[in-house]
Each structure stands twice: as structure tokens, then as C-alpha cells.
């Protein structure tokens, strides 16, 4: 969309059956994931992130970032990706309907 601000959405699909399972079995990775999210947010690259709560596993998360480069860096270096607990991830360009609207 010409002139429309765009963002980049990272979606990670983990190998955990529930958020509780991830919290119970991977507390170090979860702490590192949260710290990494804070780092990207403090740099102004991560606008929002979180886990989807409306399903029975596998746990899926998403994050909205300001550039493709930041999104790729975020996904490739995620602690759950690095330990092999993400089965699939993708980066997609996304246009915010309300960005720039007055």
C-alpha cells in the first residue's frame, strides 16, 4: 500500500502443548525470551508481543516490529528458536489500518 506505514509481524509456533508447559519446563528460555523482548522494545523496534491464548497447543506467539531487519533478527535469535523448540516461524509485512489516519 503506497504511503501506508508498514510493520513486520513475526509469528512463532512452538513445540509446547500449552503456555503452562513452557513455563514449567523452560523457565530459563522464557526468562531470556522476555529479556530479549524488553531489549527490542527499549530500542524502539518491538511495538507489541505476546502469546495467543485461544487454542489447545501448540503455543503460538506473535510480535510486531518496525522493520524487516529487526523482525528477522528477533526471530532468528529467539531463545526458543535457538534450542529447537520452535517448529515454524514466519515474518510477514503488515499494514496498520489506523496508522497515519487523522
N, C-alpha and C positions, 0 to 999 in steps of 0.2 A: 504494500500500500504506500504509494508515493506520499511523502510528507508525514506519514503516520509514524510516531515513535514506536520502535520495536524493542522487545526484550527477548530473553532466551530462557526457556524452561528446560530444566533438567528433570527427568523422571528416572528414578532408580527402582527396580523391582528386586527385592532381596530374596534370600532363601529361607527367611524366618517365617514360621507359620502365624505368628502374632507379634504385636509390639511387646507384649509381656515376655514372650520367649526371648526376644532380642535384649530386653532389659535384664533378664535373668542370666542369660548365657554369654553375653558380650558387653559387660559394663565398661570395660576399658575402651573398646571400639566406639561405644555410644558416647562416652565422655570425650574422646578425641574428635568424633563427628561433630558434637555440639561446639567444641572449642574452635574447630575449623569453620563452622558456620558463623560464629561470632567474629572471627578474624575477617572473613569475606564481608560481613555486614559492616564492620568498623571501617573497612576500606571503601565502603560505598558501592560495592559490586553486587552484593546479595540483598535483595529487597525483602523477600519473604521465603520461608521454607517450613516444611512440616511433613508429617506422615498422614496418609489417608486412613480414616477410621471406620470406613463403611464396608468392610469386607472381611471374609474369612481368608487369611493368608493367600498368597504370600504378601508380606508387608511391602507396600509401595509408598515412595516418598516423592516430593517434588520441591523444586527450588526455582525462584525467578531471579535471574541475574541480568545485569545491564549490557553485557557484551558476549559474543560467542566465545571469545578467548577466555573470559572469566568462567563461563559455563563449562567449557571443555576442561579447564584446569580444576575446577570444583569437582567435576565427575571423576576424572582420571585419578585424582589424589584422595578421593574419599576413603576413609579408613575401612569401610565395609567392602569397597571395591578392592582395595589392596590386599585384604585377607581372603578374597574369593567368595564372599557371602552376598554378592550381587549377581543375580543370574542374567540380568539385562538392564541396560541403561540407554537413554537417548537424549539428545539435545534438539529442541525444536524452537524455531523462531515464532514469536507470539506478539500480536498487536493488541495493546490495551485500548479498548473502545473509548475510554474516558480520558486518556492521556491527551493533553493539549486542548481538550474541549472547554469551552468557556461559557 
